[in-house]
Each structure stands twice: as structure tokens, then as C-alpha cells.
């Protein structure tokens, strides 16, 4: 597995070793020992999956302690632009973000530890997004910031007039009004 660091400490892009043959391909999407060697010693407790049409935007979400979550995200089919925003108050990269394109063909994974908001927009119809998390979901611990906050200046790579949002994501606070619990 190839591990690539990003401009923000803690965020990692993981590229598995693919074994193709005439039947298709095989790869390990998770191996506890190899992930520990990469510095990811998380205990994953739940797997989640979403199915979305092109332009579906989910985020920017997180959970506060004691239910903060690390996420190991990937795409099984289709593609997304995945985004992680640093919300660690004492971090030199507080308020900055990293984007990475994940797809069913590039097989990349993105490690987003606790202390980050996370979101993605689907770039293709019928996209299947899956992720492992390090803590259980707790509705009372939900936190978030509006996806199109001008302070964050995230380039989502899609026509912003055609974004599909949930009612919850339409009313998240601005980054200036967000009080990070990290």
C-alpha cells in the first residue's frame, strides 16, 4: 500500500496494491497491520455506505467528543470529490481543507481522523461511497458547517446550481459562526 501525506497533518491518501488478472482484480481494502504501519491505529466500529446520483453533496459533517469519529473513506462505484476541513483550534492549518478525487477505478482511500469536518460531492450517477468509522453515530453530537462557506473557499468541481442537498445540509452554520469542539 502506498501512503501519501497531504498538506494537512493527519490526512492521508492510501493507494492499495491492485492485483489484476483476466477475471478482474483483487486488493486488500483494509489490513490492520499495514494500516498501523502507516500510523492509523484506529479501532473501527461501524461501516457505512451511501448511494447517490451525480451532484449529491453530503457535508460538511462531524461529531463532537465523546463521539468524535475518524473515517476511512472510499468509493466502490462512480466517483466523488472528497473534502476534509481541519477544525482543530490549535492546528496551524485550522480552517484549511484538502480535496481528493476517489473513484471505483482509482481505488484510493482517504483517512480523515477526528478533528476534521468531512463532506463529498458525487461526480457520477449511481455512485456508491463507503466508509469505516472509529465511533458510533450520536445525533446529539452532530456538528457541521455549510458546504459553500466563502471563508473555506472549497472548489467543489461541479455546477453549484445543480447541487443536491439534504434539508439538514442547507441550514448548517457558517464557519465564522461555528465553535469547534476540538
C-alpha positions in Angstrom: 0.0 0.0 0.0 1.3 3.4 -0.9 0.7 6.1 1.7 0.7 9.8 0.6 0.7 12.6 3.1 -1.2 15.8 2.4 -0.7 19.5 3.1 -2.6 19.0 6.4 -1.0 16.8 9.1 -3.1 13.7 9.8 -4.9 13.4 6.5 -3.6 10.5 4.4 -4.3 9.2 0.9 -4.0 5.5 0.7 -3.4 3.6 -2.6 -3.8 -0.2 -2.3 -1.8 -2.6 -4.4 -4.1 -3.9 -7.1 -3.7 -7.5 -8.5 -5.5 -7.6 -11.9 -6.0 -10.7 -14.0 -8.3 -11.9 -16.7 -11.2 -12.2 -14.2 -10.9 -8.7 -12.9 -8.8 -7.6 -9.9 -8.2 -8.2 -6.2 -6.9 -5.9 -3.4 -6.9 -5.6 0.3 -9.1 -2.6 1.3 -8.1 -2.9 4.9 -5.3 -4.7 6.8 -4.9 -3.8 10.4 -1.1 -4.3 10.4 -0.4 -2.4 7.2 -2.6 0.5 8.4 -0.8 0.6 11.8 2.5 0.7 9.9 1.0 3.8 8.1 0.2 5.4 11.5 -3.5 4.5 11.5 -4.1 2.6 14.7 -7.8 3.3 14.8 -10.4 0.8 16.1 -13.1 0.7 13.5 -16.6 0.0 15.0 -19.0 0.6 12.1 -19.2 0.6 8.3 -21.5 2.9 6.4 -22.5 3.2 2.8 -24.4 5.7 0.6 -25.7 5.6 -2.9 -26.1 8.9 -4.7 -26.8 10.5 -8.1 -24.5 13.0 -9.7 -24.4 16.3 -7.9 -25.4 14.9 -4.4 -23.4 16.8 -1.8 -23.1 15.4 1.7 -21.4 17.6 4.3 -19.6 19.2 5.9 -20.2 17.0 8.9 -18.5 15.7 12.0 -19.2 14.6 15.5 -18.0 16.2 18.8 -16.5 14.3 21.7 -17.2 11.8 23.2 -18.5 10.5 19.8 -15.8 12.1 17.5 -15.1 9.9 14.5 -12.2 9.1 12.4 -13.3 8.0 8.9 -11.6 5.7 6.3 -13.5 6.6 3.1 -13.5 5.1 -0.4 -15.7 4.7 -3.5 -16.9 1.3 -4.8 -18.6 2.6 -7.9 -18.6 6.0 -9.6 -16.6 9.0 -8.3 -16.6 11.8 -5.7 -14.6 14.8 -4.8 -13.9 14.2 -1.1 -13.2 17.1 1.3 -11.8 17.3 4.8 -11.6 20.6 6.7 -9.3 21.0 9.7 -11.3 22.2 12.8 -8.5 21.6 15.4 -8.3 25.0 17.0 -4.6 24.8 17.8 -3.6 23.5 14.4 -1.6 25.7 12.1 -3.9 24.6 9.3 -7.2 25.4 11.2 -9.9 26.2 8.6 -7.9 24.8 5.7 -9.0 21.8 3.6 -7.8 19.0 1.4 -9.7 17.6 -1.5 -9.1 14.3 -3.2 -10.9 12.5 -6.0 -12.0 9.0 -5.0 -13.4 6.6 -7.6 -14.2 3.0 -8.2 -11.4 2.9 -10.8 -8.6 4.6 -8.9 -9.3 2.7 -5.6 -7.9 5.4 -3.5 -8.9 5.7 0.2 -8.8 8.8 2.4 -8.1 8.7 6.1 -9.9 11.6 7.9 -9.0 11.5 11.7 -11.1 13.1 14.4 -10.8 16.9 14.4 -12.0 17.3 10.8 -15.3 18.1 9.1 -15.9 15.8 6.1 -18.0 16.0 3.0 -18.2 14.9 -0.6 -20.0 15.6 -3.9 -20.7 12.9 -6.4 -19.3 13.3 -9.8 -21.2 10.5 -11.5 -24.7 8.9 -11.3 -25.1 5.7 -9.2 -22.0 6.4 -7.0 -21.5 4.0 -4.1 -19.5 5.6 -1.2 -18.4 3.6 1.8 -16.5 4.3 5.0 -15.4 2.8 8.2 -15.7 4.9 11.4 -14.0 4.8 14.7 -17.0 5.7 16.8 -20.7 5.2 16.8 -23.1 7.8 15.4 -24.7 10.0 18.0 -27.3 12.6 16.8 -26.7 14.9 19.8 -23.0 15.1 18.9 -23.5 16.2 15.3 -21.6 19.3 14.1 -21.2 20.9 10.8 -20.6 23.9 8.6 -22.4 25.0 5.4 -20.8 23.4 2.3 -20.4 26.7 0.4 -19.0 28.9 3.1 -16.9 31.6 1.3 -14.3 31.6 4.1 -13.5 28.0 3.3 -13.5 28.6 -0.4 -13.8 24.9 -1.3 -13.7 24.3 -5.1 -16.3 21.5 -5.4 -15.7 21.0 -9.1 -19.4 20.9 -10.0 -22.1 23.3 -11.2 -23.1 24.8 -7.8 -26.6 25.5 -9.1 -27.2 21.8 -9.6 -26.0 20.5 -6.2 -28.5 18.2 -4.5 -28.6 18.8 -0.7 -30.5 17.4 2.3 -32.6 19.9 4.2 -30.2 19.5 7.1 -27.2 20.4 5.0 -29.0 23.6 3.7 -29.1 25.2 7.1 -25.7 24.4 8.7 -23.9 27.4 10.2 -21.1 29.4 8.6 -17.5 28.8 9.5 -17.4 32.1 11.3 -20.4 31.1 13.5 -19.0 27.6 14.1 -17.5 26.9 17.5 -15.2 23.9 17.1 -15.1 21.4 20.0 -11.6 20.3 19.0 
